Amino acid sequence: QLQYPARLNCVAELLDAAVADGAGERLAIRSDTQSWTYAELQRQVDRIAHVLRGPMGLVPGNRVLLRGANNPMMAACVLAVFKAGMVAVPTMPLLRARELGAILAKAEVNAALCAYGLRAELDAAPGVPATLLYFGLDAGLDAGTDAGDAAQGANSLEARMAEQPERFDAVDTAADDICLISFTSGTTGVPKGTMHFQRDILAICDCFPREVLRSRADDVFIGTPPLAFTFGLGGLLLFPLRVGASAVLLEKLTPETLLQAIERHRATVCFTAPTFYRQMAPLAAKYDLSSLRQSVSAGEALPLATRESWQRASGLAMIDGIGATELLHIFIAAADEQIRPGATGKPVPGYQACVLDRDGQPVGPGVIGRLAVKGPTGCRYLADERQRDYVLNGWNLTGDAYEMDADGYFYYRSRTDDMIISAGYNIAGPEVEDALLRHPAVAECGVVGRADEERGQIVEAHVVLKPGHEAGARLAAELQEFVKGQIAPYKYPRAVRFLSALPRTETGKLQRFKLRDAATTS
Ligand code: 3UK
């Protein structure tokens, strides 16, 4: 299994080693406006690390809140915090002041580096640290957006960087020093902070991308997940660096602009969520996607209908992978000839997985139960009692209902709490969603259980239509009949509601609780 020395600094391995090995002139990070080689990235990271130690007066172990969109400076800030032996606390760009305040307090943050364009909510957050620098200020000044910009120049990270030496020796951290506190999106209750070690950063690079994706130095990684989400941090920064490849970081993405960017940058590996693939598929014919060799889907279940439509559009067999903030990255996946329709895949080499019943006993093939995972990374909640619910005898309980087959493939069914029980039948919403997505009028859908006196719960579908289709009782009845023709008739949605959009998190996850709330309050 994976072995790391007792002392290591992940950035010494990811960046300094690459430059020492001659990768200095290779492209590391590109955006629409910038292009940094490995040597340039190293200089930026080192200067930021000096700013953290010198002008900001921080010491190893201090916690630094990070706030920025996907761009080279944000990437350099994360790496600098790791390199300086400090703890990065990345935050999602759309978070509001109150949510940021909760993170500042919970993570006992000492300092912050914040993109100037995202300062408003942080400045308004309760408990914002006094030690705070903005980056990307120049962009704001050029645009002349804000009269206060000049005054803020004193707090510019770049201005401080210019005064610093070019080389910073990575702090000699222990392999199990914490370097990252990543907050879950928190669909229920207070967000949970998950703590990860220096060696965990390398461990995720040495599992999924090496064993399943088979990433190489000539790969160009591209995609949508924010660097503040571990899906994006791994896929769009750490994985490419580990093999001397390059990453394309893009700030504002739509299905069209992602397709354009794949074409323009000749990207080879794409990371995004199922909805994006679903929306890109009908547009793909207009773009040259011949450079792509793998498309990775994660964040929520990949419906078979979506897998098929993206495969038709791109010619690529998709890699579905389940990951979690608690486990840092993907732990079950399959690529190429290992792909089995309907299955997420098999445990990524390095990880073990099994399916447990309510009492924590393993169940055999073909039985739905609770997914349990063990591997080089795992859940360590920051001061949270929910640790007891997530980890049982070293096994991580992800909250997902899964089924295994006789060959050891794992099939996602639903979130454990989302299983719909109707008239004694267990019905998994995602299966009904997959059936609905096959209907030509359906663009997006979410299926939840609605309380029902007679049946306990009924299956309720929330449907977003493609342009040119009319919502109404006729179409609802047609969709119901359609589902009955696709899967066992008892699973059909007894209620159908039409919406203009589905509620989603910044990470692309359907917020089923909002659909359920809407279902009970009307
Ligand atoms: C769900 C999936 C079915 C599942 C993540 C890749 O999503 C990530 O982390 P989160 O903490 O959510 C974890 C939960 O999301 N999920 C994710 N991927 C899949 N369900 N099929 C999938 N392929 O419920 C899981 O428990 O936001 C994904 C890498 C890093 C990540 N943090």
Boltz pocket constraint, residues with backbone or C-beta under 6 A from the ligand:
constraints:
  - pocket:
      binder: B
      contacts: [[A, 184], [A, 185], [A, 229], [A, 230], [A, 231], [A, 232], [A, 297], [A, 298], [A, 299], [A, 300], [A, 301], [A, 302], [A, 320], [A, 321], [A, 322], [A, 323], [A, 324], [A, 325], [A, 326], [A, 328], [A, 329], [A, 330], [A, 344], [A, 398], [A, 399], [A, 400], [A, 412], [A, 415], [A, 507]]
      max_distance: 6.0
